[in-house]
Structure formats: structure tokens, C-alpha cells
Amino acid sequence: MLKFDTLQTKNPVRNWILWGIPALFIAGSIMHFVYEWSGNFILVGAIAPINESVWEHLKMPFYPILIWWFLGYLIYGKRNGIAAAQWFVSCTAAQLVCSLVILSFYYTYTGALGIESLILDIFSLFLGVAAGQGFALHIYKYAKLKQCWLYGAVIVLILIAGAFTFFTVAPPHIPLFKVSLTGEGDGLIIF
């Protein structure tokens, strides 16, 4: 059995990743309201959900995870001799797994089972963050990565961030971008 003292003192980098689960869940939950709180400011719409579509809700964990891992690298990277490739590939893995878990869970209970539940929506964020952080911790601990993996991870993160911005302005007419399974989503209106 793991004791709280062990989590605090033995491995600060591992603790940073695991403490990310509650911190990122809270930050992701707050992200849901940031666009509205900003007075629908156009630049905020690039990083925060602008409507209730599944696609827009994937922004909720993306930017908090990105910031969490970047801060973790600044705090622990040099002090603990962490290779940038190891760290940012783990970050990218957290991002991808989190999104895949949220999408899979959501479409299972809504699409396959026909259930609409705010509690399950909120739980899908927690489940995605926990699975992403857990998988990222595994990558961080066990992967031995060459420098080229860092470039690939950074490219993937930039592409995801770019896709969030682009598809906020010009969402395709497919279910992922619609407000609900029956309603149309609204992209960010800039004209």
C-alpha cells in the first residue's frame, strides 16, 4: 500500500504527474466557463470552449495539460536531468490518451447507450485526465527516447492546438462539431 509520505518525498517528478490529475480536472472544469467569463472575447475562443460541441469540450483539458507539463519541465527538468524528449513525448501521450478516452466514453454512453448525463460528462473529463496522466507517467518512467521523438511530439502538439483554433472558426458539419447529436454547433463568428 502506498503511503502519502511516500508520494511526497520519494519522487517529486512522479508526484507532479500524479498531482496533475486533480489539478487538471479542476482547471479543465474551469475552462468550460472561461470564454463566457471573457465576454466572448475572440482570442479566448481559440483556447476555451465556445459552445457545447464535443470538439470544443476537448479544449478543456488540452491547454491545462500543456501548461502543467511545461511548468513541470521548468521546475523539475534541469534539477532532475530530465530529457526534453522523454518529458514532452509523455505530455503528448497524456494529451492524446485524454482526448481518446473522453471521446470513447462520451460516444459509448450517448451514442451507443442513448444516455445523456451531466454527471457522466463531468466524469469523462476526470477519466480522460486520469488515464492520460497515468499513461504519460508510464511513458516517462520506461521509454528511452531519441531526440527525434521530441520534434515529433512538438509537431503533434502544435497541430492539435492549430486544429482547435482552425475548427473553432470553421467547424466541419459532422457530429463531433455539433452542439448535440441532433443540433448544429456554432463556430466562432469573426465577421
C-alpha positions in Angstrom: 0.0 0.0 0.0 1.3 3.4 -1.0 1.5 5.9 1.9 1.0 9.6 1.5 4.5 10.3 2.9 6.0 8.2 0.1 4.2 10.2 -2.5 5.6 13.5 -1.0 9.2 12.7 -0.6 10.4 9.8 -2.8 9.9 11.0 -6.4 8.9 14.6 -6.9 8.6 14.3 -10.7 6.2 11.3 -10.3 4.2 13.3 -7.8 4.0 16.2 -10.1 2.5 14.0 -12.8 0.0 12.3 -10.4 -1.0 15.5 -8.6 -1.8 16.7 -12.1 -4.9 14.5 -12.1 -6.9 16.6 -9.6 -5.3 19.9 -10.6 -6.0 19.3 -14.3 -9.5 18.1 -13.6 -10.3 21.4 -11.7 -8.5 23.5 -14.3 -10.3 21.7 -17.1 -13.6 22.2 -15.4 -12.9 26.0 -15.0 -12.0 26.2 -18.7 -15.6 25.3 -19.5 -16.6 28.9 -18.4 -13.6 31.0 -19.4 -15.0 32.0 -22.9 -18.2 33.2 -21.4 -16.4 35.0 -18.5 -14.2 36.8 -21.0 -17.3 38.4 -22.6 -16.9 36.1 -25.6 -13.6 37.6 -26.4 -12.4 36.2 -29.8 -8.9 35.2 -28.7 -10.1 33.4 -25.7 -12.3 31.3 -28.0 -9.1 29.8 -29.5 -8.3 28.1 -26.2 -11.6 27.7 -24.4 -14.8 26.0 -25.5 -17.2 28.4 -27.3 -20.2 26.1 -27.4 -21.3 22.7 -26.2 -19.9 20.5 -29.0 -17.8 17.6 -28.1 -14.9 19.0 -30.1 -14.9 22.3 -28.2 -15.0 20.4 -24.9 -11.7 18.7 -25.8 -10.1 22.1 -25.3 -11.0 21.9 -21.6 -8.1 19.5 -20.7 -5.8 20.4 -23.6 -4.4 23.7 -22.6 -4.3 23.0 -18.8 -2.3 19.7 -19.6 0.0 21.6 -21.9 0.7 24.3 -19.2 1.0 21.7 -16.4 3.7 19.7 -18.3 5.5 22.8 -19.4 5.7 24.1 -15.8 6.7 20.7 -14.6 9.6 20.7 -17.0 10.7 24.2 -15.9 10.5 23.2 -12.3 12.0 19.7 -12.4 13.7 19.3 -15.8 17.2 20.7 -15.2 17.3 19.8 -11.5 16.4 16.2 -12.2 18.2 15.8 -15.5 15.0 15.1 -17.4 15.5 14.7 -21.2 13.1 17.0 -23.1 12.2 14.2 -25.4 11.1 12.0 -22.5 9.1 14.8 -20.9 7.3 16.2 -23.9 6.5 12.8 -25.5 4.9 12.0 -22.2 3.0 15.3 -22.4 1.8 14.4 -25.9 0.8 10.9 -24.8 -1.2 12.5 -22.0 -3.0 14.7 -24.5 -3.8 12.0 -27.0 -5.0 9.4 -24.4 -7.1 12.0 -22.6 -8.9 13.0 -25.8 -9.4 9.4 -26.9 -10.8 8.4 -23.5 -13.2 11.3 -23.4 -14.4 10.7 -26.9 -14.7 6.9 -26.4 -16.5 7.2 -23.1 -18.8 10.0 -24.3 -19.8 8.3 -27.5 -20.4 5.0 -25.7 -22.9 6.4 -23.2 -24.6 8.8 -25.6 -24.3 7.2 -29.0 -24.4 3.5 -28.1 -26.5 3.6 -25.0 -28.5 6.7 -25.6 -27.8 8.2 -22.2 -27.4 12.0 -21.7 -25.9 12.8 -18.3 -24.1 15.9 -17.0 -22.6 13.7 -14.3 -21.2 11.3 -16.9 -19.9 14.3 -19.0 -18.0 15.6 -16.0 -16.8 12.1 -15.1 -15.5 11.7 -18.7 -13.2 14.7 -18.1 -11.9 13.1 -14.9 -11.5 9.7 -16.5 -9.7 11.2 -19.5 -7.3 13.2 -17.4 -6.5 10.3 -15.1 -5.9 7.9 -18.0 -3.8 10.4 -19.8 -1.6 11.3 -16.8 -1.3 7.6 -15.9 -0.2 6.6 -19.4 2.1 9.6 -19.5 3.7 8.5 -16.2 4.3 5.1 -17.7 5.9 6.6 -20.8 8.0 8.9 -18.7 9.3 6.1 -16.5 10.0 3.4 -19.1 10.5 5.0 -22.5 14.0 5.6 -23.7 13.6 8.1 -26.5 15.9 9.7 -29.0 15.9 13.5 -29.7 13.8 13.0 -32.9 10.8 12.0 -30.7 10.9 15.4 -29.2 10.4 17.0 -32.6 7.5 14.7 -33.4 5.9 15.4 -30.0 6.2 19.2 -30.5 4.8 18.9 -34.0 1.8 16.9 -32.8 1.1 19.4 -30.0 1.3 22.4 -32.5 -1.0 20.6 -34.9 -3.6 19.9 -32.2 -3.5 23.5 -31.0 -3.8 24.7 -34.6 -6.7 22.3 -35.2 -8.5 23.7 -32.1 -8.2 27.2 -33.4 -9.0 26.5 -37.0 -12.0 24.3 -36.3 -13.4 26.8 -33.8 -13.6 29.4 -36.6 -14.6 26.9 -39.4 -16.2 23.7 -37.9 -17.0 20.9 -40.3 -20.6 19.8 -40.5 -20.1 16.4 -38.8 -21.4 15.2 -35.4 -18.1 15.8 -33.5 -18.6 19.6 -34.1 -22.3 19.8 -33.4 -23.7 21.1 -30.2 -25.6 17.8 -29.6 -26.2 14.7 -31.6 -29.3 16.4 -33.0 -28.4 20.1 -33.1 -25.9 22.2 -35.1 -22.9 23.7 -33.4 -21.9 27.4 -34.0 -18.4 28.2 -34.9 -16.8 31.4 -33.7 -18.2 34.3 -35.8 -15.5 36.7 -36.6 -17.2 38.9 -39.2 
